[in-house]
């Protein structure tokens, strides 16, 4: 029984071996047969110019491609969603295989067909078709998307115009400007490969903006612009303020590409406006005198004066730093207060007519005194106007032509003209100044000069003016009496009397109306002037008639 089982096992084993051998032989036959088949046909999973040619022979492939060519047209997809087509017939598209198909078949390894099942191959063979390139170019030029009127250039990303909240980046605009060389090159290759579609976007056939919204330099520009226009400069003008902010600053910014500069000429023009509005130097000052009368003082260099170059540079600095600033205008010269009354409430008031001054400190009268001003008869008139005290000095020596005068308190306000003590004088005020005045300075009693000196500071205003009608009564009477004496002293009128008559006339004309009314012998002066004129007429040569003049010629 054991022998029978053993024999059966041997028989089954032999049969299995036979079947396996047969299967192996069949498999080998199929493999080899298929391999030989693929010696003249394309391997599996092969695509040529977009056409599946797996298992196809040369003739079959050429027939398929020819059929493809006969109905061929290429679709051009544009950015705006439009689509245009070019037909193969319009460009004389035709097959031209040569040995290209056969060469590819022969280059295959037919015995590798099992591997090819799992490794698809895609081939492009542009040499299999021919077309008329001139016709393709004509068809290309006829495309709607190529026409200039249908194209829009791309726009770079850029900063917006200024708005109340500053600047923003305006994103780039793609447009649809065709890169013709690129497009035509892509089109030729696509037709040669029998592609059915050309996507202009994917094939990079559109011109691109050079600057995008993400551009680092553009964003740096945006940051700088917004920093500049968000600068706020608040000028302190005393009781009022003036603001310079982005609403003005934005017009000064010049942008070139991604660079920004500040137009310095525009800033200078703005500063000119500040100076025009706030300078008070060399302008008329309206002044309420201690005599109750309001006068206009038009001379003098006192007042606010904008430092134009300094203020321009400060504005540029402020803008570049950004942020909020509160400050004064940059001044080259300062007044005591802003507004119409820029001389404030600390000043020296000098009335040349009355030969009297007042010194007010913080609105309170501190000093009141007579003085002696410049000698009118020698044309040493003290200059009128409003000035700032230049400086003050103790124990100075005032020097001029043929004199050197030591003073204890020296307070110049107009070049070499100033206030000082004059210990050499025994009296002040009245009409001393008209014939025995100073070289232009204000001569003061020492006590008055000292008190002014101890309380006045550099830059404090000094207002010098004349005010007819404010002469002291004693001075008026004294001056009138002097003129009366001058007229009486002329005596008999001769030609030699002319200087005395002229001096009397000059002194009379210098008198106020009140003083002139006190000259009791004015009619005598008129008679003396008439007599002198008659004497001069008698000595003059007789006039020449027109006939005589003609004869002399």
C-alpha positions in Angstrom: 0.0 0.0 0.0 2.9 2.3 0.8 4.4 1.5 -2.6 1.2 2.5 -4.4 1.1 5.8 -2.6 4.7 6.4 -3.5 4.1 5.6 -7.2 1.1 8.0 -7.3 3.2 10.8 -5.8 5.9 10.4 -8.4 3.4 10.4 -11.2 1.8 13.7 -9.9 5.1 15.3 -9.5 6.0 14.4 -13.1 2.8 15.8 -14.4 3.3 19.1 -12.5 6.7 19.4 -13.9 5.4 18.8 -17.4 2.7 21.5 -17.0 5.1 24.0 -15.6 7.5 23.3 -18.5 4.7 23.8 -21.0 3.6 27.0 -19.3 7.1 28.3 -19.3 7.5 27.4 -22.9 4.2 29.2 -23.8 5.2 32.3 -21.8 8.6 32.3 -23.5 6.8 32.0 -26.8 4.4 34.8 -26.0 7.3 37.0 -24.7 9.5 36.3 -27.7 6.6 36.6 -30.2 5.5 39.9 -28.7 9.1 41.0 -28.7 9.4 40.3 -32.3 6.1 42.1 -32.8 7.5 45.2 -31.2 10.4 45.1 -33.6 8.1 46.7 -36.2 5.6 48.3 -33.9 5.7 50.9 -31.1 5.9 49.7 -27.6 3.0 50.1 -25.2 2.2 53.4 -23.6 3.9 55.6 -26.2 2.5 59.0 -27.3 3.9 60.9 -30.3 3.0 64.5 -30.8 0.0 64.0 -28.6 -1.2 60.9 -30.5 -1.3 57.5 -28.9 0.7 55.2 -31.1 1.0 52.1 -28.8 1.3 48.9 -30.9 1.1 50.9 -34.2 3.3 50.1 -37.2 5.0 52.8 -39.2 2.2 52.9 -41.8 -0.4 53.1 -39.1 1.3 55.9 -37.3 1.8 57.9 -40.5 -1.8 57.4 -41.4 -2.9 58.6 -38.0 -0.7 61.7 -38.1 -1.8 62.4 -41.7 -5.5 62.3 -40.5 -4.6 64.5 -37.6 -2.9 67.0 -39.9 -5.8 67.1 -42.3 -8.2 68.4 -39.7 -5.6 70.2 -37.6 -6.2 73.6 -36.0 -4.6 75.2 -33.0 -6.5 77.1 -30.3 -4.9 80.2 -28.8 -6.2 80.9 -25.3 -5.8 84.5 -24.3 -5.7 86.2 -20.9 -9.2 87.9 -21.2 -10.9 84.5 -21.9 -11.0 85.0 -25.6 -9.9 82.2 -27.9 -8.6 82.4 -31.5 -7.8 79.6 -33.9 -5.4 79.0 -36.8 -6.2 76.1 -39.2 -3.5 73.9 -40.6 -4.9 74.3 -44.1 -4.4 78.1 -43.8 -0.6 77.6 -43.3 -0.2 74.7 -45.8 0.4 72.2 -43.0 1.5 68.8 -44.5 3.2 65.6 -43.3 6.8 64.9 -44.0 7.9 61.8 -42.3 11.1 60.7 -44.0 12.6 57.9 -41.9 11.7 59.5 -38.6 9.0 56.9 -37.7 10.9 53.9 -38.8 14.0 55.2 -37.0 12.1 55.5 -33.7 10.7 51.9 -34.1 14.2 50.5 -34.8 15.6 52.3 -31.9 13.3 50.5 -29.5 14.2 47.4 -27.6 11.3 45.1 -28.3 12.3 42.7 -25.5 11.7 45.5 -23.0 8.0 45.5 -23.8 6.9 44.3 -20.3 8.8 47.3 -18.7 7.2 49.7 -21.2 3.8 48.7 -19.8 4.6 50.5 -16.6 6.8 53.3 -18.1 4.8 55.6 -20.5 6.8 57.5 -23.0 5.9 60.8 -24.6 7.7 62.0 -27.7 7.7 65.2 -29.8 8.9 65.0 -33.3 8.6 68.4 -35.1 10.3 67.1 -38.2 7.3 65.1 -39.2 5.3 68.1 -40.4 6.0 71.1 -42.6 4.2 74.3 -43.0 4.6 77.6 -44.8 6.2 79.9 -42.3 5.3 83.0 -44.1 1.6 82.0 -44.1 1.9 81.2 -40.4 3.4 84.6 -39.8 0.6 86.3 -41.7 -2.0 84.3 -39.7 -0.2 85.3 -36.6 -0.2 89.0 -37.5 -3.9 88.8 -38.3 -4.8 87.6 -34.8 -6.9 90.0 -32.9 -4.8 89.8 -29.8 -1.7 91.0 -31.7 -3.3 94.2 -33.0 -1.9 97.2 -31.2 -5.4 98.7 -30.5 -6.4 95.6 -28.7 -3.4 95.6 -26.4 -3.0 97.3 -23.1 0.5 97.9 -21.6 1.1 96.6 -18.1 1.3 99.1 -15.3 3.8 98.9 -12.5 2.6 98.9 -9.0 2.9 102.5 -7.6 2.0 104.7 -4.8 -1.4 106.5 -4.9 -1.9 110.2 -5.0 -2.0 111.8 -1.6 -5.2 111.5 0.3 -6.2 112.7 3.8 -5.0 109.4 5.3 -1.7 109.4 3.4 -0.6 107.1 0.6 -1.4 103.5 -0.4 0.1 101.1 -2.9 -1.9 100.7 -6.1 -1.3 97.1 -7.3 0.2 96.4 -10.7 -2.0 96.0 -13.7 -1.2 93.1 -16.0 -2.7 94.4 -19.2 -2.5 92.2 -22.3 0.6 93.5 -24.1 1.9 90.6 -26.3 5.6 89.7 -26.4 5.5 89.0 -30.1 8.8 87.3 -30.5 8.0 84.9 -27.6 4.5 84.3 -28.9 5.5 83.5 -32.4 8.3 81.2 -31.3 5.9 79.3 -29.0 3.3 79.1 -31.9 5.8 77.7 -34.4 6.9 75.0 -31.9 3.3 74.2 -31.1 2.3 73.8 -34.7 5.4 71.8 -35.5 4.4 69.4 -32.7 0.7 69.4 -33.6 -0.3 70.8 -30.2 -3.9 71.6 -30.1 -3.7 74.5 -27.7 -1.3 77.4 -26.8 -2.1 79.1 -23.5 -0.5 82.6 -23.8 -0.5 83.0 -20.0 1.3 79.7 -19.3 3.7 80.3 -22.2 4.8 83.6 -20.8 3.7 85.5 -23.9 2.5 88.7 -22.1 4.7 91.6 -21.0 4.9 91.8 -17.3 5.0 94.8 -14.9 8.5 95.6 -13.7 7.3 96.5 -10.2 4.8 94.6 -8.2 2.9 95.5 -5.0 5.4 93.3 -3.0 8.4 95.2 -4.3 10.7 96.0 -1.4 11.8 99.4 -2.7 8.2 100.4 -3.5 7.2 99.5 0.1 10.1 101.5 1.4 9.0 104.5 -0.7 5.5 104.1 0.7 6.8 104.1 4.3 8.9 107.2 3.6 6.1 109.1 1.9 3.7 108.4 4.8 6.4 109.3 7.4 6.9 112.7 5.6 3.2 113.6 5.2 2.3 112.6 8.7 4.7 115.2 10.0 2.8 117.9 11.9 4.7 121.1 12.8 2.7 123.4 15.1 4.1 126.9 15.3 3.8 128.7 18.6 2.9 132.3 17.7 2.0 133.5 21.2 -1.8 133.6 21.5 -2.3 131.7 18.3 -0.7 128.8 16.5 -0.1 127.8 12.8 0.0 124.2 11.6 2.1 122.8 8.8 1.1 119.2 7.9 0.6 116.7 5.1 -2.0 118.8 3.3 0.9 121.2 2.4 3.9 118.9 2.7 2.6 116.4 0.1 2.9 119.0 -2.7 6.6 119.4 -1.9 7.4 115.7 -2.5 9.0 114.7 -5.8 8.9 111.0 -6.6 11.1 109.5 -9.2 10.8 105.7 -9.5 11.1 104.5 -6.0 13.0 107.5 -4.7 11.5 110.6 -3.1 13.0 114.0 -2.5 11.7 117.2 -0.9 11.5 120.2 -3.2 13.6 122.7 -1.4 12.5 125.6 -3.6 8.9 124.9 -2.5 9.9 124.8 1.1 11.8 128.1 0.7 8.6 129.6 -0.9 6.6 128.5 2.1 9.2 130.1 4.4 8.9 133.3 2.4 5.2 133.3 3.2 6.0 132.8 6.9 8.3 135.8 6.7 5.8 137.9 4.9 3.1 137.1 7.4 5.1 137.3 10.6 8.1 139.7 10.0 7.5 143.0 11.8 11.0 144.4 11.3 11.1 147.5 9.0 7.4 147.7 9.1 5.2 150.5 10.5 4.5 150.2 14.2 1.4 151.9 15.6 2.2 153.2 19.1 0.1 154.6 21.9 2.2 157.4 23.4 2.3 158.4 27.0 0.7 161.7 25.8 -2.5 159.9 24.8 -2.0 160.2 21.1 -1.5 157.3 18.7 1.3 157.6 16.2 2.9 155.5 13.4 6.6 154.9 13.7 7.9 153.8 10.3 11.7 153.8 10.8 14.0 151.4 12.7 15.1 147.8 12.6 13.2 146.4 15.6 10.8 143.5 15.4 10.5 139.9 14.4 12.6 138.6 11.5 12.4 135.1 10.2 15.7 133.3 9.6 14.7 132.1 6.2 17.5 129.7 5.6 17.5 128.4 9.2 13.7 127.8 9.1 13.9 126.1 5.7 16.6 123.7 7.0 14.6 123.1 10.2 11.5 122.2 8.2 13.5 119.8 6.1 14.9 118.2 9.2 11.5 117.9 10.8 9.9 116.3 7.8 12.7 113.7 7.5 12.4 112.8 11.1 8.6 112.7 11.0 6.3 112.9 13.9 4.7 115.8 15.7 6.7 119.0 16.5 5.7 122.1 18.5 8.0 124.9 18.3 8.6 128.6 17.3 9.5 129.7 13.9 13.3 130.0 13.5 14.0 133.8 14.0 17.1 135.8 13.1 15.7 138.6 15.3 13.0 138.5 17.9 10.4 140.9 19.2 9.1 141.0 22.7 5.6 139.7 21.9 3.5 138.5 19.0 0.6 140.3 17.5 0.2 144.0 16.6 2.1 145.2 19.6 5.4 143.4 19.1 7.3 145.7 21.5 5.6 144.3 24.5 5.2 146.2 27.8 8.9 146.8 28.6 10.3 149.6 26.5 11.9 153.1 26.5 9.7 155.8 24.9 11.7 158.8 23.7 9.8 162.0 22.6 12.4 164.2 20.8 9.9 167.1 20.6 9.3 167.1 24.4 12.9 166.1 25.2 11.4 163.7 27.6 11.5 159.9 28.0 9.6 157.1 29.8 10.9 153.7 30.7 8.2 151.1 31.3 9.0 147.7 32.7 6.4 145.0 32.6 3.8 147.7 32.0 4.8 149.8 35.0 6.5 153.2 34.6 9.9 152.9 36.2 11.8 156.0 34.9 10.6 159.4 33.6 13.2 162.0 32.8 14.2 165.0 30.6 17.1 164.5 28.3 19.2 166.3 25.6 19.3 164.8 22.1 21.2 165.5 19.0 22.2 169.1 18.0 19.8 170.2 15.3 21.8 173.3 14.3 24.8 171.0 13.4 22.6 168.3 11.8 23.3 165.8 14.5 19.6 164.9 14.7 18.8 161.8 16.8 17.3 159.2 14.4 13.6 158.4 14.9 12.4 154.9 14.7 11.9 151.7 16.8 15.1 149.8 17.7 16.3 147.0 19.9 18.9 147.8 22.6 22.2 146.5 21.0 23.9 145.9 24.3 24.8 147.7 27.6 28.2 148.5 29.0 29.6 150.0 32.2 32.4 152.6 32.1 32.7 153.2 28.4 34.5 155.9 26.5 32.5 157.4 23.6 34.8 158.6 20.9 34.3 160.7 17.9 36.0 163.4 15.9 37.8 165.7 18.3 36.2 164.2 21.4 36.4 161.3 23.9 33.7 161.3 26.6 33.8 158.8 29.5 30.4 157.6 30.6 29.3 155.2 33.4 26.2 153.8 31.7 26.3 153.2 27.9 23.2 151.7 26.2 23.4 151.9 22.3 20.3 151.2 20.2 21.0 152.5 16.7 24.6 152.0 15.5 26.6 154.4 17.6 23.6 156.3 18.9 22.5 155.4 22.4 21.4 156.5 25.9 24.0 157.4 28.5 24.7 159.6 31.5 26.1 163.1 30.8 27.8 164.4 33.9 29.1 167.5 32.1 25.6 168.9 31.7 23.9 171.0 34.4 20.4 170.8 32.9 18.3 168.7 30.6 15.2 169.1 28.5 13.8 172.3 27.0 15.4 173.4 23.7 19.0 172.8 24.6 19.3 170.2 21.9 18.5 172.7 19.1 21.8 174.6 19.5 23.8 172.8 22.1 22.7 169.2 21.7 24.7 166.0 21.6 26.3 164.2 18.6 23.0 162.2 18.3 22.9 160.3 21.6 20.3 160.7 24.4 22.1 162.5 27.2 20.5 161.6 30.6 20.9 162.6 34.2 23.1 160.0 35.9 20.4 158.7 38.2 18.0 158.1 35.3 20.7 156.4 33.2 21.6 154.2 36.1 18.1 153.0 36.8 17.4 152.3 33.1 20.7 150.5 32.9 20.0 148.3 35.8 16.6 147.2 34.5 16.9 147.1 30.7 18.2 144.1 28.7 19.6 143.5 25.3 16.9 143.5 22.7 14.4 145.6 24.7 12.7 148.1 22.4 13.5 151.8 22.2 10.9 153.9 20.5 12.1 157.3 19.3 9.6 159.8 17.8 8.6 163.4 17.4 5.2 164.7 18.4 4.4 168.3 17.6 2.5 170.1 20.3 4.2 168.4 23.1 7.0 171.0 23.7 7.3 172.2 27.2 5.9 175.7 27.8 9.1 177.0 29.2 11.0 175.7 26.2 8.5 177.3 23.8 8.8 180.7 25.5 12.6 180.4 25.7 12.9 179.5 22.0 10.6 182.3 21.0 12.5 184.8 23.0 15.7 183.6 21.4 14.3 184.3 17.9 13.0 187.7 19.0 16.6 188.6 20.1 18.1 187.3 16.9 15.7 189.5 14.8 16.4 192.6 17.0 20.1 192.0 16.7 20.2 192.3 12.9 20.0 196.1 13.0 20.4 198.1 9.8 20.0 195.7 6.8 23.0 195.4 4.5 24.3 192.7 2.2 26.4 191.5 5.1 23.2 190.9 7.1 22.2 188.0 5.0 23.7 185.2 7.3 22.0 186.7 10.4 18.6 187.0 8.6 18.9 183.4 7.3 19.7 182.1 10.8 16.7 183.9 12.3 14.5 182.5 9.6 15.7 179.0 10.3 15.2 179.3 14.0 11.7 180.7 13.5 10.8 177.8 11.2 11.9 175.3 13.8 9.5 176.7 16.4 6.1 175.1 17.0 3.0 177.0 16.0 2.7 178.0 19.7 6.3 179.3 19.7 5.9 181.2 16.4 2.9 183.0 17.9 5.2 184.3 20.7 7.6 186.0 18.2 6.4 189.5 18.6 8.7 191.1 16.0 8.0 188.6 13.2 6.9 191.5 10.9 10.3 193.0 11.4 11.9 189.8 10.1 9.7 190.0 7.0 10.7 193.6 6.4 14.4 192.7 6.9 14.1 189.9 4.3 12.4 192.3 1.9 15.1 195.0 2.3 17.8 192.4 1.7 16.1 191.2 -1.5 15.9 194.8 -2.7 19.6 195.4 -2.1 20.5 192.3 -4.0 18.2 193.3 -6.8 19.9 196.8 -7.1 23.3 195.2 -7.5 22.2 192.7 -10.1 22.9 193.4 -13.8 20.0 194.8 -15.8 18.0 192.1 -17.7 18.7 191.6 -21.4 15.8 192.0 -23.8 15.2 189.4 -26.5 16.2 191.9 -29.2 19.5 192.6 -27.4 20.1 189.0 -26.9 19.6 188.4 -30.6 22.0 191.2 -31.5 24.7 189.8 -29.2 24.5 186.6 -31.1 
